[in-house]
Amino acid sequence: MGFFDKVKGAIHAVTGGAANVQFTYGPHLLFPGQQVQIGINATSTGGQVSSKGVFIDLSANEVIDFKDGSDNHIRYQEQTFYKEIQVAPAFTLAPNETKQFEVTLLVPADARPSFVGKLCKHQWQMRARIEAFGNDPDTGWIDTRVGLKD
């Protein structure tokens, strides 16, 4: 391994660029108690990637955002739900290799619905990631919606 390969490896550890991670799921409107199929693809961007596993993170946040009477911007955010779901155990991606994973996610039965109001919103997000040295390669947070179940 040459000097530039070591620099490239260090950059990937800091940026999470050692692998591309993508996921698909449907439908995009979820309901409490529903099972959702999720497919995840992880592809090495060139070098070997040693991973401690594949994970789905599911998060919900309530955000209040407004200006008060003195025109000061007020923002308050509280996480109302977070769950890390392990999809696969530790594995290694060979250079330029793609691995596919599937998982069935159960939307929590007591999930609060998504909404957007004039001053506040309740937002659900998911991301897929592979746990690796440095910054985990991931999809970034993807907005999803949770509806109200009758």
N, C-alpha and C positions, 0 to 999 in steps of 0.2 A: 504494500500500500504506500503510495507516494504522498508527498506533503499535501498536494492539492486534494487528494482523496480524503485525507484526515480533516482538512478544513471544511470540505463539503459535508462530511459526516457530522462535524460539530455544528454546522449551520442547520442541518436537518434536525438535530437534537433540540436546538433552541426554537426553531420555527414550527416543528411538527411536520416538516415536508418530506419525511422519509417514506411516507405512504399516502396514497389518495384513498379516502373512505367515502363511500356513497351508500345511501339506503333508500328503499322504496317501501311504501305501505299504502294501504287503502282500506276503506274510504278515508277521505281527509276530514270528515266530520265524525268524531268519535262520540260514543255514549257511555255513561257509567255502566260497569259490568260487562262491557263488550270485549270480545277477543279480537285482536288485530294481528294479522300476519305481517311480519317485517322481514325484508331481505336486505342483507348487508354485503357489499363488495369491498374488499381491501386489496389494494394493488401497490406493490413496491415501486418506488419511483426510480429505482436503479440499483440500490444496494440491498444487502440482506437486512431484514428487520426482525429483531427478536421481540416478541410481544408477550405480555403477561396475561393476555386475554382480550376478548371483544366484549364491549359493553354498550348498552342503551341507557341513556340518562333521560328521565322524564321529570319535568319541572313545571310548576305553576307559580305565577307571581301576580299579586295585586298591586297596581300602581295608581297612586293619586298624584295628579299633576295640575297645578293651577297657579294663578297670580292672586296674591292677597290684595287688600284694599290699598296698600302702599305700593302696589305694582312690583312686589318682590316675588320672584319665582319660587314656588314651594313644590317639592317633589318628595314623596314618601313611597317606598317600595318594601313589600314584605313577601317572603316566599311562603306560599300556602301548601306546597307539596314538593317533595323531591324523592326520587327513588333511582338507585343505580341497579341495573339488571345485568347480570353476567350472562352473556350469550354463548361464549366458548372459552375453554381453558387456554393456557399458554400455548403458543405456536410460533413457528418461524416462517416468514415469507422469504423465499429465495429471490435473488435479483430479478426484477420485472415480473414476478409471479402475482397472480390474482387468486384470492380465496373467497369463496362465497359461504355465507352463514344465513340461517333462518331462525326466527324465534317467534313465538306467539306471545304477545303482550296482552295482559288483562288490565283494562282501564279500571282504576279503583271504583268500587261501587259507590263511594261517597264523594266522588269527584265533583267539585263545584264547576258550574258551567262557565264557558268563556263569555265575556261581554265587553263591549266598548261603550262607555257613557261619555257625557260631556266633560266630566272631571276625573273619571277613573276608568280603569279597565282591569279585567282578570284574564291573563294570558297564559296559555299552555305552550310548552316548547319541548322538542325532543332533539337528541343528537345521538349519533353512533360514533364510537371511538375505539381505537385499539390502544391499549395501555402499553407504552414503550418508554425507553430511556429518554429523558428530557420532556419536551412538550408533546403530549399525546396527539397523534394525527387523528383528526375528527372531521365531521361533516359541518361543524358549526351548528348553532342552535337554529332549528327549523320551527317556525310557528305552525301550530295545529289548533283545531277547535274542538271543544268538548260541548256537546249539546245537553239540554235538559231532558232527562228521561221522565216520561209520564208515570 
